[in-house]
């Protein structure tokens, strides 16, 4: 009986710890202010995507920093290189982690009626 109680306590603690590990996703869309156009990012629409997909591992640890945080993709004027926010969002090349355009292109292929909304530059879901 004690063993079951101890295991139950460990499981409850582990689940509680996991729930507190990730910060709560914002309920309002975030504005990504890059070099040219502001991008609106609604976390709620992306709720089915695991956080670590976008908030990828940094030095082997999960990071919930913003993409444009200092030391990450903080080059807001350049269009090339992994430090460029534009590049990591728009490139079609394979990176160490998934990117926005790669995922949106996949959805556009699966649902052709959404392609312009998902991958278009002007008046799209990215750049309203």
Helices and strands as residue ranges (DSSP letters): H 2-21, E 30-33, E 38-41, G 44-46, H 51-54, E 57-58, E 61-62, H 85-90, H 100-110, G 112-114, H 115-119
